[in-house]
Amino acid sequence: MHSSPLKTANAAGNQIFVSLRKGAEHPPEVIETRIRYEQTIGDIRSSVAKKAGIEVDQVQLFHHGKEMKRDVYDGKTLLEMDLHTGFSLMGYNLSVEPVYWPPVVQEKDGSLRVLTSTE
């Protein structure tokens, strides 16, 4: 019998990794956070900000090559986004001018998208 992910998640929450780049510094800082399925992308952003010692509005997140804009994604839960233990997000610490790698382009809606190797 297949059990619900809500019942099988670790009591401390799902382990999510965020590779947080700051300017041209390399390698990026890897921040591990624990978030439950009913918590939101905004909760991930807040946890990362706290651990990085920056303001929450200075955390820019990307998932599957697309920027997770605060006004669109911060209210979505991990369950809605199908994020679970072991998932990784790419992020940028915006307290300094970001050096995007891989390069990004701005979409019509103002969000950023990572360029693919065929573009």
C-alpha positions as CSV (number, residue, x, y, z in Angstrom):
1,M,0.0,0.0,0.0
2,H,1.4,3.4,-1.0
3,S,1.4,5.9,1.9
4,S,0.8,9.6,1.7
5,P,4.0,11.8,1.5
6,L,2.4,13.8,4.4
7,K,2.7,10.7,6.6
8,T,6.1,9.6,5.5
9,A,8.0,12.9,5.7
10,N,10.5,13.2,8.5
11,A,9.0,14.9,11.6
12,A,11.6,17.7,11.3
13,G,10.4,18.3,7.7
14,N,11.8,17.7,4.2
15,Q,15.5,18.4,3.7
16,I,15.8,21.0,0.9
17,F,19.2,22.2,-0.3
18,V,19.7,25.7,-1.7
19,S,23.0,26.5,-3.5
20,L,23.3,30.2,-2.7
21,R,25.6,32.2,-4.9
22,K,26.9,35.6,-3.8
23,G,28.3,37.8,-6.5
24,A,31.3,36.1,-8.2
25,E,32.2,34.0,-5.1
26,H,32.8,30.4,-5.9
27,P,31.8,27.8,-4.8
28,P,28.3,28.8,-3.7
29,E,27.2,28.3,-0.1
30,V,25.0,25.3,0.3
31,I,22.2,25.8,2.8
32,E,20.2,22.9,4.1
33,T,16.8,23.6,5.5
34,R,13.9,21.5,6.9
35,I,10.5,22.4,5.7
36,R,7.2,20.5,6.1
37,Y,4.9,19.7,3.1
38,E,2.3,22.2,4.3
39,Q,4.9,25.0,4.6
40,T,5.5,27.4,1.7
41,I,8.3,28.5,-0.7
42,G,8.2,31.7,1.4
43,D,9.2,29.6,4.4
44,I,12.1,28.2,2.5
45,R,13.1,31.7,1.5
46,S,12.9,32.9,5.1
47,S,14.9,29.9,6.4
48,V,17.6,30.5,3.9
49,A,17.8,34.2,4.7
50,K,18.1,33.5,8.4
51,K,20.9,31.0,7.9
52,A,22.7,33.2,5.4
53,G,22.3,36.3,7.6
54,I,20.5,38.4,5.0
55,E,17.1,39.9,4.6
56,V,14.4,37.7,3.1
57,D,14.0,40.0,0.1
58,Q,17.7,39.4,-0.7
59,V,17.0,35.7,-1.5
60,Q,16.3,34.9,-5.1
61,L,15.3,31.3,-5.8
62,F,15.2,29.3,-9.0
63,H,13.6,25.9,-9.6
64,H,13.9,24.0,-12.9
65,G,15.7,27.0,-14.4
66,K,12.9,29.5,-13.7
67,E,12.9,32.2,-11.1
68,M,10.5,31.7,-8.2
69,K,9.1,35.2,-8.0
70,R,7.9,36.1,-4.5
71,D,4.5,37.3,-5.6
72,V,3.8,34.1,-7.5
73,Y,5.5,31.3,-5.5
74,D,5.9,32.4,-1.9
75,G,2.3,31.3,-1.0
76,K,2.7,27.8,-2.6
77,T,3.3,24.8,-0.4
78,L,5.9,22.2,-0.9
79,L,3.1,19.7,-1.7
80,E,1.7,22.0,-4.4
81,M,5.1,22.4,-5.9
82,D,5.9,18.6,-5.6
83,L,9.1,19.4,-3.6
84,H,10.3,16.8,-1.2
85,T,13.4,15.6,0.7
86,G,16.6,15.8,-1.3
87,F,15.4,18.5,-3.7
88,S,17.8,21.3,-4.6
89,L,17.1,24.9,-5.5
90,M,19.5,27.4,-7.0
91,G,19.6,30.8,-5.3
92,Y,21.3,34.1,-5.3
93,N,22.2,36.4,-2.4
94,L,21.1,39.7,-3.7
95,S,23.0,41.7,-1.0
96,V,25.6,42.1,-3.8
97,E,25.2,42.4,-7.5
98,P,24.5,38.8,-8.8
99,V,26.7,37.1,-11.3
100,Y,24.3,34.7,-12.9
101,W,25.7,31.3,-13.9
102,P,24.4,29.8,-16.0
103,P,23.4,33.0,-17.8
104,V,19.7,34.1,-17.5
105,V,17.3,36.0,-19.8
106,Q,14.4,38.1,-18.7
107,E,10.9,36.8,-19.7
108,K,8.0,39.0,-20.8
109,D,6.5,38.8,-17.3
110,G,9.7,40.2,-15.8
111,S,10.9,36.9,-14.3
112,L,14.3,35.4,-15.1
113,R,14.9,32.1,-16.8
114,V,18.2,30.2,-17.1
115,L,19.4,29.9,-20.7
116,T,19.7,26.4,-22.0
117,S,22.7,25.2,-24.0
118,T,20.7,25.3,-27.2
119,E,19.8,29.0,-27.0
